[in-house]
Amino acid sequence: MRKAIIFLLFMVLIPFWFTENLKAAENFLDKGIGEFKAENYEEALQFLTKAREQQPESSMAAYYLGMTYNQVGDYRQASKHLRDAIRLTPSVKEAYPELIQALSNLNELKEAKDWIAQAEQKDVKPGQITYLKGLILLKEGKNSEAIDAFKKAKRMDSSLNQASDMQIAVALTKQRRFAEAKETLRAVISVDPLSEIGTYAREYEIAFDQGLKKYKSWWASAGIAYQYDDNVLLKPSRSIPDVLITGQRDSSVITTLGFRYNPRLSEPWFFNAQYNFYANSHFDQHQVNLLYQTVSLTPGYQFPKGALTLPLAYSHAWLNGHQYMAVPLVKPTLSLILLPNHIGQFSMGYMRREMLKDPPDRYENRDGNILTVSPGYIYYFKNGKGLFMLQYEFSSDNTEGKNWENTGNQIILNFLMPVMDKLSFTISGEMFLQDYQHTHTFFGMKRSDRTYYGAAGMRWEILNGLNLNLQYSHTHADSNISVYEYKRNIYTVGFEYIF
């Protein structure tokens, strides 16, 4: 009898308990929605979290909790609940644009595009979805496609006109179509100068104008430095019988001059032209005085995930006032964005080396064709001010004199670390392994060289445009032919002015 009474009470209380909990959950949801609409997001989070705990299958609780997390900037949590809002029954279609926006903020663009495709199939808020599609394309660097999407969004929903025009201006700026961008910005401002977007557009226009004023198509630099070289004559590390080399330590003055031209071209094209002059005048060993001039032209084509460039260069060198060497070069280079700030590179190069002084005999003739293949990796950090670069290069040096024909394998490492706003340090290193193809006509063996180079430097902008440069470098060349072995230390201190 007692068990029967307990069972009856249990059956009566269960519906009551369930109803009360349901009312409590609905109460939490209603309060949460109210706080959300009142923009009290912290309070809304508390109520909506409780509503979700008590009603895990409520799509509305998931939707409002996801929107609240979006408002407070927790996009990871927002995306989690907004996915549930779409998955649960009844599905909340309004969650699509909120979810896409959250994923865009997380840079999870692939998933965002998947949800855009689903929303387009279900015809969910076509104008807003198309606008968000434009934002994703803009993030991917597909500026022309983004502009088309924003124009389409304007046709679908006139309420998006001002926001779409603002984004079109941003895309035009990225394409370096500055005149069109400025016209679009003025159109945005004219719609409603006092609106939030109008105010932002005005601020953007001011920054845009300042940026144009600061942008310089022409750059020039001039430098002077003192250099101490403890082996300017490349004296072999081991003594050579009956050969005495002295005076290998010397100081010199280095002067440099450079010009650079970067015109503003409309995307996707860009162009760079440079002229560089270098002169190294020694105090005692004038026979190694070097004067070097280089002219380079680099047209390029940019696409969403990288760029293709075609560097063309010509260098001419004089040694002790006499013509020494001429080198034309072409080096097509493909750069691909692997991940944000991570770039992969691949290049193939050809250069023709012409020695402008007659060799002692035909076997020592270094005139020849040099072919290179080079993959590389670049990583930018600290907002692009820091750089790590690793590069491998295979070279085939086909000289007319068989004593110099060789294949080479080179590994290059560069590291730039900004320490403060105007102070940075650099570390670089190279390892160059060369194997010569023929038995040397004088030494009677095939030559094999291993050259190791390391350098450390500091650059400090002591005044606006005026830089102090310090550098130390060490070279260690090993060879199975002792005359080509040497060690060298170079110390350099100088100033460079950029204007």
Sequence and secondary structure as in RCSB ss.txt:
>XXXX:A:sequence
MRKAIIFLLFMVLIPFWFTENLKAAENFLDKGIGEFKAENYEEALQFLTKAREQQPESSMAAYYLGMTYNQVGDY
RQASKHLRDAIRLTPSVKEAYPELIQALSNLNELKEAKDWIAQAEQKDVKPGQITYLKGLILLKEGKNSEAIDAF
KKAKRMDSSLNQASDMQIAVALTKQRRFAEAKETLRAVISVDPLSEIGTYAREYEIAFDQGLKKYKSWWASAGIA
YQYDDNVLLKPSRSIPDVLITGQRDSSVITTLGFRYNPRLSEPWFFNAQYNFYANSHFDQHQVNLLYQTVSLTPG
YQFPKGALTLPLAYSHAWLNGHQYMAVPLVKPTLSLILLPNHIGQFSMGYMRREMLKDPPDRYENRDGNILTVSP
GYIYYFKNGKGLFMLQYEFSSDNTEGKNWENTGNQIILNFLMPVMDKLSFTISGEMFLQDYQHTHTFFGMKRSDR
TYYGAAGMRWEILNGLNLNLQYSHTHADSNISVYEYKRNIYTVGFEYIF
>XXXX:A:secstr
 HHHHHHHHHHHHHHHHHHHHHHHHHHHHHHHHHHHHTT HHHHHHHHHHHHHH TT HHHHHHHHHHHHHHT H
HHHHHHHHHHHHSSS  TTHHHHHHHHHHHTT HHHHHHHHHHHHHTT SHHHHHHHHHHHHHHTT HHHHHHHH
HHHHHH GGGHHHHHHHHHHHHHHTT HHHHHHHHHHHHHH TTSHHHHHHHHHHHHHHHHHHH  SEEEEEEEE
EEEETTTT  BSS BTTB      EEEEEEEEEEEE     TTEEEEEEEEEEEEEESS GGG EEEEEEEEEEE
EEETTEEEE  EEEEEEEETTEEEEEEEEE  EEEEEEETTEEEEEEEEEEEEEE S  SSGGG   EEEEEEEE
EEEEEETTTTEEEEEEEEEEEEEESSTTS EEEEEEEEEEEEEEETTEEEEEEEEEEEEEEEEE TTTSSEEEEE
EEEEEEEEEEEEETTEEEEEEEEEEEEEESSGGG EEEEEEEEEEEEE 
